Amino acid sequence: MMRWEYLSVDLGSTPTKEDDVYYLNLAGARGWELVGILPPQRAIFKRPLAGSKSQKIAVSAPSGPEAKSKPGNTGR
């Protein structure tokens, strides 16, 4: 099972808007994936915990009437 570690960054404390992008890119370069932004300006990141093992799951394409695409359906 994949285990995650999380990082929270207060983007509201950066001096300029350009610094926000710098910190987002820096986190990405260090392996962090942006999960979301929470009010007022808190970025939440995750990355696999060192030593965790991912579990591969085989997924087949759906068939039948329920397989038709619906607006907003991302397949998840």
FENHUJO-V530151 format. One record per helix or strand. SS is the DSSP state (a for helix, b for strand). FROM is the first residue (numbers start at 1). TO is the last residue. Records with the same first field share a line. If there is no record, write none. Layout:
BEGIN
SS->FROM-TO + FROM-TO
END
This chain:
BEGIN
b->4-10 + 33-38 + 42-48
a->11-13 + 17-29 + 65-67
END
